[in-house]
Amino acid sequence: MALEVLKEDEELDPILSVVNLVDVFLVVIVALMMMLAINPLNPLVADNVMVITNPGEDNMEILIKDGQRLERFQASDEIGEGEGIRAGITYRMRDGSFVYVPEPGVEP
C-alpha cells in the first residue's frame, strides 16, 4: 500500500515535468553553441576567412574576414579597370593545373 502511494505522488508531481523541460532547453543551448563554434565568421575566431556565396551568379557575394575587420563585396555589371602592363600568360593543363609563363623583361 505504501508503495502505491509513493508511485501516485510521483505521477502527480509537477516538478518532474519542469525538470524534463530544463533538459530539453539544455540540449537546445548546446546545439546552438556548437553551431556558433563551427561558423566560419565566428567573432571569437581570429583566423582569416573568405566566404563566397552564390559563385558565378548575378547575386554573388564575397565576405572576407581579416582578424577583426569584415569586408563585403557584391558582384555588379561594372567592369574593373586600372593601369598596368601584361605580366605573362597562364595556361590550363589537361590535369587541371595552371602554368604561369612570365613575359620576357618583366620583373616579378
C-alpha positions as a Markdown table, in Angstrom:
| # | Residue | x | y | z |
|---|---|---|---|---|
| 1 | Met | 0.0 | 0.0 | 0.0 |
| 2 | Ala | 2.8 | 2.4 | 0.9 |
| 3 | Leu | 4.5 | 1.8 | -2.5 |
| 4 | Glu | 1.3 | 2.6 | -4.4 |
| 5 | Val | 1.0 | 5.9 | -2.6 |
| 6 | Leu | 4.6 | 6.8 | -3.5 |
| 7 | Lys | 4.1 | 6.0 | -7.2 |
| 8 | Glu | 0.9 | 8.1 | -7.3 |
| 9 | Asp | 2.8 | 11.0 | -5.7 |
| 10 | Glu | 5.5 | 10.8 | -8.5 |
| 11 | Glu | 2.9 | 10.8 | -11.2 |
| 12 | Leu | 1.2 | 13.9 | -9.9 |
| 13 | Asp | 4.3 | 15.8 | -9.0 |
| 14 | Pro | 4.5 | 18.9 | -11.4 |
| 15 | Ile | 8.2 | 19.4 | -10.7 |
| 16 | Leu | 9.1 | 16.4 | -12.7 |
| 17 | Ser | 7.7 | 17.9 | -15.9 |
| 18 | Val | 9.7 | 21.1 | -15.2 |
| 19 | Val | 12.9 | 19.0 | -14.9 |
| 20 | Asn | 12.2 | 17.5 | -18.3 |
| 21 | Leu | 11.8 | 21.0 | -19.8 |
| 22 | Val | 15.1 | 22.1 | -18.3 |
| 23 | Asp | 16.7 | 19.0 | -20.0 |
| 24 | Val | 15.2 | 20.0 | -23.4 |
| 25 | Phe | 16.5 | 23.6 | -23.1 |
| 26 | Leu | 20.0 | 22.4 | -22.2 |
| 27 | Val | 20.1 | 20.3 | -25.3 |
| 28 | Val | 18.9 | 23.2 | -27.5 |
| 29 | Ile | 21.5 | 25.5 | -25.9 |
| 30 | Val | 24.3 | 23.0 | -26.5 |
| 31 | Ala | 23.2 | 22.6 | -30.2 |
| 32 | Leu | 23.2 | 26.4 | -30.7 |
| 33 | Met | 26.7 | 26.8 | -29.1 |
| 34 | Met | 28.0 | 24.1 | -31.4 |
| 35 | Met | 26.6 | 25.9 | -34.5 |
| 36 | Leu | 28.3 | 29.1 | -33.3 |
| 37 | Ala | 31.6 | 27.3 | -32.9 |
| 38 | Ile | 31.7 | 25.9 | -36.4 |
| 39 | Asn | 30.5 | 29.1 | -38.1 |
| 40 | Pro | 33.5 | 30.5 | -40.2 |
| 41 | Leu | 32.5 | 34.1 | -39.4 |
| 42 | Asn | 32.5 | 33.5 | -35.7 |
| 43 | Pro | 33.7 | 36.7 | -33.9 |
| 44 | Leu | 35.7 | 34.6 | -31.4 |
| 45 | Val | 38.0 | 33.1 | -34.0 |
| 46 | Ala | 40.9 | 35.2 | -35.1 |
| 47 | Asp | 41.6 | 33.4 | -38.4 |
| 48 | Asn | 41.4 | 35.0 | -41.8 |
| 49 | Val | 38.4 | 33.6 | -43.7 |
| 50 | Met | 36.9 | 34.1 | -47.1 |
| 51 | Val | 33.3 | 33.0 | -47.8 |
| 52 | Ile | 31.8 | 33.1 | -51.3 |
| 53 | Thr | 28.1 | 32.8 | -51.6 |
| 54 | Asn | 26.3 | 32.1 | -54.9 |
| 55 | Pro | 29.5 | 31.7 | -57.0 |
| 56 | Gly | 29.1 | 32.7 | -60.7 |
| 57 | Glu | 25.5 | 34.0 | -60.1 |
| 58 | Asp | 24.3 | 37.6 | -60.5 |
| 59 | Asn | 23.9 | 38.0 | -56.8 |
| 60 | Met | 27.4 | 36.6 | -55.9 |
| 61 | Glu | 28.8 | 37.9 | -52.6 |
| 62 | Ile | 32.3 | 37.7 | -51.1 |
| 63 | Leu | 32.8 | 38.1 | -47.4 |
| 64 | Ile | 36.4 | 38.5 | -46.2 |
| 65 | Lys | 37.3 | 38.3 | -42.5 |
| 66 | Asp | 40.8 | 39.6 | -41.7 |
| 67 | Gly | 41.1 | 39.5 | -37.9 |
| 68 | Gln | 38.5 | 41.9 | -36.6 |
| 69 | Arg | 37.8 | 43.5 | -40.0 |
| 70 | Leu | 35.0 | 42.2 | -42.1 |
| 71 | Glu | 34.7 | 43.3 | -45.8 |
| 72 | Arg | 31.7 | 42.6 | -48.0 |
| 73 | Phe | 31.9 | 42.7 | -51.8 |
| 74 | Gln | 28.9 | 42.2 | -54.1 |
| 75 | Ala | 29.0 | 41.4 | -57.8 |
| 76 | Ser | 28.0 | 44.1 | -60.2 |
| 77 | Asp | 27.8 | 44.5 | -64.0 |
| 78 | Glu | 30.7 | 47.0 | -64.0 |
| 79 | Ile | 34.0 | 46.0 | -65.5 |
| 80 | Gly | 37.1 | 46.7 | -63.4 |
| 81 | Glu | 39.7 | 48.9 | -64.9 |
| 82 | Gly | 43.1 | 50.1 | -63.9 |
| 83 | Glu | 46.6 | 50.8 | -65.1 |
| 84 | Gly | 49.2 | 48.1 | -65.6 |
| 85 | Ile | 51.2 | 46.0 | -68.0 |
| 86 | Arg | 50.9 | 42.5 | -69.2 |
| 87 | Ala | 52.9 | 40.3 | -66.8 |
| 88 | Gly | 52.6 | 36.9 | -68.5 |
| 89 | Ile | 50.3 | 34.2 | -69.8 |
| 90 | Thr | 48.6 | 31.4 | -67.8 |
| 91 | Tyr | 47.8 | 28.0 | -69.4 |
| 92 | Arg | 45.5 | 25.4 | -68.0 |
| 93 | Met | 46.9 | 21.9 | -68.4 |
| 94 | Arg | 44.9 | 18.7 | -69.1 |
| 95 | Asp | 45.1 | 17.6 | -65.4 |
| 96 | Gly | 43.5 | 20.9 | -64.3 |
| 97 | Ser | 46.7 | 22.6 | -63.0 |
| 98 | Phe | 47.8 | 26.0 | -64.2 |
| 99 | Val | 51.2 | 27.1 | -65.5 |
| 100 | Tyr | 52.3 | 30.7 | -65.5 |
| 101 | Val | 54.8 | 31.9 | -68.1 |
| 102 | Pro | 56.1 | 35.4 | -67.4 |
| 103 | Glu | 56.7 | 37.9 | -70.1 |
| 104 | Pro | 60.3 | 38.4 | -71.0 |
| 105 | Gly | 61.8 | 41.6 | -69.5 |
| 106 | Val | 59.1 | 41.9 | -66.8 |
| 107 | Glu | 60.4 | 41.8 | -63.2 |
| 108 | Pro | 58.3 | 39.8 | -60.7 |
